[in-house]
């Protein structure tokens, strides 16, 4: 089976000026998170969509789904974890309890605040996860990358050609991901906040999937303004 885990556990502290987590803010005429979920709803390859939110937003999320995506029985809303990897582990635990974990099943993990992913990106993630066991969606870095250890002076300026900006989805063979996450020490669990980093730490390859410059993450108020502009362009 193919599962999509929509990671909506954040509280949006960097958005500023609002107590509403950024995934629930309006983008056009509906919340950001609904735009994101819809991208997976229309993909026939995805068997179930697992939306992971803070506990106190589960009912609100279910209400939004009923309002904007009614009569859809392949969406479930469950509680996220305290960290990103904890949230992903909750989704795997749900899958294990509901379906069991086999050797072939795939999980597509995606930020709830990246509403402009494309059908092509989803399909490429599925193909790469099936073939390689793990993949990350990226775009080439366009700005010069500067490393500073002390946040005051430059330590190094790496060759930009070798660097990419990470996006999501990140997609994995579920059994392999589960085995790696549960093998982490407590120290490793505390410092690793990205599932692909787990694979790198354990000397497992992660395949690259081409993203899109429009596959933006809505983090700051400016991002929401940009997202509305992108949405207007899509509808024109």
C-alpha positions as CSV (number, residue, x, y, z in Angstrom):
1,X,0.0,0.0,0.0
2,X,0.9,3.6,-0.4
3,X,0.3,6.0,2.5
4,X,0.6,9.8,2.6
5,X,1.5,11.3,6.0
6,X,0.6,15.0,6.1
7,X,2.7,16.5,8.9
8,X,0.7,19.3,10.5
9,X,2.0,19.2,14.0
10,X,3.6,22.7,14.0
11,X,2.2,25.7,15.8
12,X,3.6,28.3,13.4
13,X,5.5,30.4,15.9
14,X,7.4,32.2,13.1
15,X,4.2,33.4,11.3
16,X,3.6,36.2,13.9
17,X,0.5,38.2,14.6
18,X,-1.8,35.1,14.9
19,X,-2.5,32.3,17.4
20,X,-3.7,30.1,14.6
21,X,-1.1,27.5,13.4
22,X,-0.1,28.5,9.8
23,X,-1.5,25.3,8.3
24,X,-5.0,26.5,9.2
25,X,-4.7,30.0,7.8
26,X,-6.6,30.9,4.7
27,X,-5.0,30.5,1.3
28,X,-7.5,31.8,-1.2
29,X,-10.9,30.6,-0.1
30,X,-9.8,27.6,2.0
31,X,-7.2,26.7,4.6
32,X,-3.6,25.9,3.6
33,X,-3.9,22.3,4.9
34,X,-6.9,21.6,2.7
35,X,-5.0,22.6,-0.5
36,X,-2.3,20.2,0.6
37,X,-4.5,17.3,1.4
38,X,-6.4,17.7,-1.9
39,X,-3.2,17.1,-3.9
40,X,-3.1,13.5,-2.4
41,X,-6.9,13.0,-2.6
42,X,-6.8,13.3,-6.4
43,X,-3.9,10.9,-6.7
44,X,-5.2,7.4,-7.4
45,X,-2.0,5.7,-6.3
46,X,-2.4,6.9,-2.7
47,X,-4.4,4.4,-0.6
48,X,-4.8,6.4,2.6
49,X,-4.0,9.9,3.8
50,X,-2.9,10.3,7.4
51,X,-3.1,13.8,8.8
52,X,-1.1,14.4,12.0
53,X,-2.0,17.5,14.0
54,X,-1.7,18.7,17.6
55,X,-4.2,16.9,19.8
56,X,-6.3,20.1,20.4
57,X,-6.7,20.6,16.6
58,X,-7.8,17.1,15.7
59,X,-11.5,17.9,15.9
60,X,-11.0,21.2,14.0
61,X,-9.1,19.4,11.3
62,X,-11.8,16.8,10.9
63,X,-14.4,19.6,10.6
64,X,-12.4,21.2,7.8
65,X,-12.1,18.0,5.9
66,X,-15.8,17.3,6.2
67,X,-16.5,20.8,5.0
68,X,-14.1,21.0,2.0
69,X,-13.5,17.3,1.2
70,X,-16.8,15.6,2.2
71,X,-17.6,11.9,1.9
72,X,-13.9,10.8,1.7
73,X,-13.2,7.7,3.7
74,X,-9.5,7.4,3.0
75,X,-8.5,10.3,5.2
76,X,-7.8,9.9,8.9
77,X,-6.7,12.5,11.4
78,X,-4.5,11.4,14.4
79,X,-2.3,13.1,16.9
80,X,1.2,14.1,15.9
81,X,4.3,13.7,18.1
82,X,6.5,16.2,20.0
83,X,9.1,16.2,17.2
84,X,9.0,15.7,13.4
85,X,10.3,12.2,13.7
86,X,7.9,11.5,16.6
87,X,5.1,12.5,14.3
88,X,6.3,10.2,11.5
89,X,6.6,7.4,14.0
90,X,3.0,8.0,15.1
91,X,1.9,7.6,11.5
92,X,3.9,4.3,11.2
93,X,2.4,3.1,14.4
94,X,-1.1,3.8,13.0
95,X,-0.3,1.9,9.8
96,X,1.1,-1.1,11.8
97,X,-2.0,-1.3,14.0
98,X,-4.4,-0.9,11.1
99,X,-2.8,-2.8,8.3
100,X,0.5,-4.3,9.4
101,X,3.8,-3.4,7.9
102,X,5.0,-5.4,4.9
103,X,8.1,-5.3,2.8
104,X,6.7,-3.3,-0.1
105,X,4.5,-0.5,1.4
106,X,5.6,3.1,0.9
107,X,5.0,6.2,3.1
108,X,5.1,9.7,1.5
109,X,5.8,12.3,4.3
110,X,4.9,15.9,3.4
111,X,4.7,19.3,5.1
112,X,1.1,20.5,5.5
113,X,2.3,24.0,4.6
114,X,3.6,23.1,1.2
115,X,0.3,23.3,-0.8
116,X,1.8,23.5,-4.3
117,X,3.4,20.1,-4.7
118,X,2.6,18.6,-8.1
119,X,1.3,15.3,-9.3
120,X,4.7,14.8,-11.0
121,X,6.5,15.2,-7.7
122,X,4.2,12.7,-5.9
123,X,4.6,10.2,-8.7
124,X,8.4,10.6,-8.8
125,X,8.5,10.1,-5.0
126,X,6.5,6.9,-5.2
127,X,8.7,5.5,-8.0
128,X,12.0,6.4,-6.2
129,X,10.8,5.1,-2.8
130,X,9.8,1.8,-4.4
131,X,13.1,1.5,-6.3
132,X,15.6,2.9,-3.8
133,X,13.9,2.7,-0.4
134,X,14.3,6.4,0.4
135,X,14.1,9.7,-1.5
136,X,14.1,13.5,-0.8
137,X,12.6,16.2,-3.0
138,X,15.2,18.9,-3.7
139,X,16.0,21.9,-6.0
140,X,19.5,23.1,-6.9
141,X,20.8,25.9,-4.6
142,X,20.7,29.2,-6.4
143,X,22.3,31.4,-3.7
144,X,25.9,31.1,-2.6
145,X,26.0,29.0,0.6
146,X,28.0,30.5,3.5
147,X,29.0,28.5,6.5
148,X,29.5,30.2,9.8
149,X,30.1,28.3,13.1
150,X,30.0,31.4,15.4
151,X,27.3,33.3,13.5
152,X,29.8,36.2,13.2
153,X,32.4,35.3,10.6
154,X,32.6,33.0,7.6
155,X,34.1,29.6,8.1
156,X,33.8,28.4,4.5
157,X,32.0,29.0,1.2
158,X,31.2,25.5,-0.3
159,X,30.9,24.9,-4.1
160,X,27.3,25.7,-4.8
161,X,27.1,23.1,-7.6
162,X,27.1,20.4,-5.0
163,X,24.3,21.8,-2.8
164,X,20.5,21.5,-3.0
165,X,17.6,23.0,-1.1
166,X,15.5,20.3,0.6
167,X,11.8,20.3,0.2
168,X,9.2,17.7,0.8
169,X,7.8,15.1,0.1
170,X,10.4,12.7,1.6
171,X,9.3,9.1,0.9
172,X,10.4,5.8,2.2
173,X,9.9,2.1,2.4
174,X,7.9,2.0,5.6
175,X,9.6,-1.1,7.1
176,X,13.1,0.3,6.4
177,X,12.2,3.6,7.9
178,X,10.6,2.0,11.0
179,X,13.6,-0.2,11.6
180,X,16.0,2.8,11.3
181,X,13.9,5.1,13.6
182,X,13.6,2.5,16.3
183,X,17.3,1.7,16.2
184,X,18.2,5.3,17.1
185,X,19.8,5.9,20.5
186,X,18.2,8.6,22.7
187,X,21.0,11.0,21.9
188,X,20.5,10.4,18.2
189,X,16.7,10.9,18.5
190,X,17.2,14.2,20.2
191,X,19.4,15.7,17.5
192,X,17.9,14.2,14.4
193,X,14.9,16.1,13.2
194,X,14.8,15.0,9.6
195,X,14.0,11.5,8.4
196,X,16.5,11.5,5.6
197,X,19.3,12.3,8.1
198,X,18.5,9.1,9.8
199,X,19.2,7.2,6.6
200,X,22.5,9.1,6.1
201,X,23.5,8.5,9.7
202,X,22.9,4.7,9.1
203,X,24.9,4.8,5.8
204,X,21.8,4.2,3.7
205,X,21.4,6.0,0.3
206,X,18.7,8.6,-0.2
207,X,17.8,9.2,-3.8
208,X,17.1,12.8,-5.1
209,X,13.8,13.7,-6.7
210,X,13.5,17.0,-8.6
211,X,11.3,19.5,-6.8
212,X,9.8,22.8,-8.1
213,X,10.6,26.4,-7.1
214,X,6.9,26.9,-6.6
215,X,6.8,24.1,-4.0
216,X,7.3,26.6,-1.3
217,X,6.9,26.2,2.5
218,X,4.7,28.7,4.1
219,X,6.6,29.8,7.2
220,X,6.6,33.6,7.4
221,X,3.9,36.2,6.6
222,X,5.6,37.0,3.3
223,X,5.3,33.4,2.3
224,X,1.5,33.5,2.7
225,X,1.4,36.6,0.5
226,X,3.6,34.8,-2.1
227,X,1.4,31.7,-1.9
228,X,-1.7,33.8,-2.7
229,X,0.0,35.2,-5.7
230,X,0.9,31.7,-6.9
231,X,-2.6,30.6,-6.4
232,X,-4.0,33.5,-8.4
233,X,-1.6,32.7,-11.3
234,X,-2.8,29.1,-11.2
235,X,-6.4,30.1,-11.5
236,X,-5.8,32.7,-14.2
